[in-house]
Structure formats: C-alpha cells, structure tokens
Amino acid sequence: MNQLKKCTAIKALMLLVLFWMAGASWAAQVAGTVVQLSGPLMAKKADGAVRILSMKSEVESGDTLVTEKNTYAMVKFIDNSEITLKPSTTFKVENFSFEAGNPNADSASFNLVKGGLRSVTGLLGKRNKEKFAMKTPTATIGIRGTTFIAEWVEPSAEAVAAREAYLLASTAALDPLAAPVQPLMLAQGPVPNMPPTIKPGLYVQVIDGIINLSNSGGSQTFNAGQFGFTPNVTTQAVVIPQNPGLRFSPPPVFNPTSSQPGANTAAPPKSNSVDCEVR
C-alpha cells in the first residue's frame, strides 16, 4: 500500500513538472530588452497586468508599452533592431518572432497607438522586409531599407480646450432670456485666433531610399527627398511640397550617431541607419 502511494505521488509530481514546462513554452516570446531609459515606463499585458520596467527589463511579444510625459525609452530587440519611444507614447508589440537560423519564422508587427518613436532596422528587417509592419491610426508603414521620418499628429488639445472655454464663457455671459437664439449665433461666429497647428494626420519624410504607405484609400510610394501626408484611414497618402515641422529629439545618449532633419551632421554608418521615425 505504501509503495502504491509512493508511486502515485511520484506520478503527480511528474505531471506538475510537465504542466510547468508546457506553461513555460506557451509563455510569450521575449522580444527585446530596455537598454536606455530616462523616466517611468510601463508594460501592459493582454490580461490587464501591468509591470513597471527598468533598465535591462525584458519586453515580450504582446506587450503594450506606455511612456510618461518626460520619458524616452529605447528597446533593443533580439534581431538587433532598436525602437526609441518618445514621451507620452503608447506602443504595442503585436507580434515579434525571430530565429537567426529560420527566416521563415520572422514576424515583426507593431502598432503605434499614440505618440511617436524612432525605429532602426535589425536583421529581421534586412532579410525579410515584407515581414515588417508598423501600424498607425491612418496607415501602415512598410520598410525597404530606407531612412525616413513619420509623425502622427493628433488634434491640438490646446486648440480644442481654448475653443470650448471661449464658447462656454461667451454663452454664460448672454442674457438668459435670449439664450435660445444668441448661443447658436455666437457659436457660428468667428472664433478668436488660436495658436498655429499642423493639420491632424500622418506625415512622412523620406531621407534615403523608398517607403510605402498603405490604407483603405490606396497605396503610395515615396522616394528620397519627398514628404507625404494622409489625414485618415480612407484617404490615400499624397506628396506635399515641404517639411511640415517633423521633430524627434531624444537625449544624445539614445542616439549618438544618427542625424536629424536639418542638422549639419554626417550620415550615420549603414549598420545604424534609421529606418523609420514615427511621431
């Protein structure tokens, strides 16, 4: 009887070990590591769990990264690609898979939900460009070994707040007896001058090579020296004549060799070329 109990206990222990090993194999793949950080950075899991990341923290496939208003964060992926997040950014690693000896398993699908980033291509993007996709609210960016900048511009919170405050204050000052008519007339009248803003949408600037923007409105290719814009997901991107004001300024330690638009610096080595910069 004791021998039977002992065998049963051993079998139960072996089953527990097998379940633990299976769980470990089902866990999300480690996609990269935080290598530079200037402030708070959070990782949200699909199940709602939240982790506070620090230097050398691992980032897994499926993580949604969120930076605070003063935080820049650089993640180095296992294929040696790099993504630097700017402050107030929400960025999801939808699916990242890389095996040095198995190119057919490559997959890099990202989603810029809010804010901006810079992306430097690694081995995956160089050998399987078609396996890389950077989604944004209005279009998907495909890489072709290029250097480009892109910026997702949301409606100005300041402009919206200023207009609402103006309308509320003006309406409150009206004669209550005239309220049914005058608020509507006032709302249709001219609004005080607001600070100049860039029209909301996705902007791109091609520094070198070629990029492609695709959405439900169509697909458009941009060559070196061109600027592009698409305001929404149903409008095909078009060429615009000049730089609308794209900027990306992480601390120097994050990007000691890359150059910014308009900067008088030499081109970076090819191994560190910037493939995309999204804001």
N, C-alpha and C positions, 0 to 999 in steps of 0.2 A: 504493500500500500504506500509506504514511504517513498519507494522507488518510483511509483506511478506519479505521485505528487511532484517529485523532483523533476521528472521528465516533462510534466505539464508546465511547471514553472519555467523550465529552460525554453520550451517552445513559445511560451508567451513572451519571454524576453527577446527571443529572436524575431518574433513578429513586430514587437515595438521597434527594434533596430531597423527592420526593413521599412516600416512606415516612416521612420525618421529620415532614412536615406531617400525614400521616394519624395518626401516633402522637400528635402534639400534640392533634389533635382528639378522639382517643379517651381522652385523659387525664381524670381525674376533675375535675368542675367545682369551682372554688373556691367554697366556701360562705360563708366569713367570715374574720375576722381577729381575732387575740388583741389586745384593747385594754386589759386590766388583768390583772396577774399578780403574785402575792405569793410564789411559790416554784416548784419544779420542775413542769413539765407535759410529758407525753409524748403523741405521736400514733402509734398503731399502724395500719399499713396491712394490707390484706387479704392481701398476700403475705408478711406477717410482718415487714416492715421497720419500724424504729422511728425516729422523729425526736424530738429534744428541741426544744420550742417556746419562743419568747421573745416579747417584745412585738413586735407587728406581723407575727408569723408567720401564714401563711395556713393555714386549716383547709379541707380538701377533703371533698366528699361521699364517704362510705365510711370516713372516719377514726374510730378509737376513741380518745377522749381519756381520759387517766388522770392524776389529780392525786395528789400526795403528801400525807402526813398533815397538813401545815401549809399547804397550797396552796389559795388561792382563785384562780379563773381566769374571766375574762369574755371571751366571744366575741361579736363584733358581726357578724351575718350580712348578706348583701348586700341584704336587704329591710329593713334597719334594725332587725330583731328582735335581742334580746340573750339570751344564756344564761350565767348565772353558776354555775360548778361549785364545790361545797364541797369541803373536804379529803376524801381517801380515796374519791374518786368515780371510777367507770368509766362512760363515756357514749359512745354511738355515734351518729354522724350517718349513719343508714342510707341516706337519700336526700334530698338537698336540691336543688331546682331552682327558679329564679326568674328571670323575664324581665319587666321593667317593662311592656312592650307586649304580652305574651302570657299572660294569666291562665290559659289552658287548660293551660299547661305547668307550672303551680305544683305543687310537691310538697314536703312537709316531714314526714319520718318519722324519729323519734328513738327511741332505746332507752336508758332508764336501767337499766343493769345492776346498779349498786351505788352507794350513797351518795346524794347529793342535789344539787339545783340550783334555781335560780330562772329563770323564763322570762318575758320581756317581748315581747309580740306586735309584729310589724312589719307591713309592707304585705301580705305573703302571708296572714297570719292574719286580717287585717281584711277582705280582699276574697274570700278562699276558706277560710273556717273549716273546711269539711269536708275540706280537703286537709292539715290539720294533725293529726298523731297522735303522742302521747307514750306509748310503751310502758313498762310497769313489770313487775316479776315477777308481779304478781297481776291487773293490769287495764290497759286503755288509756284515757288521759285525752284527752277531746275538749274543745276550747275553744269558747266562744260569746261572745267579747268580754268575758270576766269577769276578776275578780281572785280568785285562790284560792291556798291553800297546800296542799301534799300532802307526805306523808312516808312513805317506805318503811322500815319498822323491821325489822331482822334480829334473830334470836335473840341475846340478850346473850352476847358472848364471855366476859365475866367470870363470868356465872352458870354457863355450861356448864363453864368451867375450874374453878370452885370446887366444883361438884358432883363432877366427875371426880377432883379432888385428894382430896376427902373420902372418896370410895368407895375409891380406891386406898390411901390411908393407913390407913383402917379395916380393909380386908381384909388388908393386910400385917401388922397387929398381932394378927391372930387366931392361935389355936393351930393349927399345921399339921394336926394330927390331926382338927380339927373343920372344916377348910376346906370339905369338900363340902357342909356344911349352913349354917354361920354366915354366909358371904359373901352367900348368897341372902337369908337372913333380914334381914341388915343392909341390903342394897340396897333391900329392900321397906319398911324402917322410915322414920321421919321424917328429913328432911334439914335441916341447920342453916339458919337464916334467911338468905336471900340478899338482896342489895340490890334494892329495888323496880324493876321494869322494865315497859315498855309491851309489851303483847302483840304479837308479830310480825304484820306485815301492812301494808297501805296505808291511811293515814289522809288525809282531806282536810278542809279548812275553806274555805267559800265566803265571801269578803269582800264581793263585789259581783257581781251577775248570776247566771248559771247555768252549771254544769258537768255533764258526763256521764261516769260510769264504766261501762265495758263489759268483761265477760269471759264465759267459757263458762257461768257461772251466771246471767247475765242482764244487763240494763242498768238503771242507776238514775240519776235526775236529782237534783241537789242545788241548792237555792236559797240566796240570800244569808242568812247567819246560821246555816246548818246545818253540822254536822260529819258525816263519813261514814267508814266502815271496811269493808274486806274482807280476811279473813285469807289467802285463797288464790285461785287462778285459777278454782276451781269453785264458789265461794260468791259469790252476788250481794251487792253493797255494801248496807249498811244505814245508817240515820241513828243517830248516837249523841248523847247529851244534852249533852256538854260537850267542851271542848278537851282532848285527851289530853296536851298538852305540846309542840306543834309549835314549833320554833325555827329561825331562819335568821339568822346574824349575820356577814355578810361585812364586811370593812373598810369604813369610811364612804365612801372614795373610789370603791368599786364601785357604790354605790347611794345617792347623796347626797340623793335626793328621795323615795324610796319609804318607806313606813311598815311597821312590823312589827306583828303581832298584839299588842294590849295596849299599844302605845306611844301616848303622847299627842302625836301629830303630825298635821298637816293632811294631807288626802288629796292624793296627787300629781296633777299635771296629767294630763289624759286621754291625751296623747300618750306619757306614760311609765308608763302603768298596768301593773301586774304581772298577767299572765295566769295564770301558774302557778308554784308553787314546790314542788319535789319534793325530799324528803329521804329 
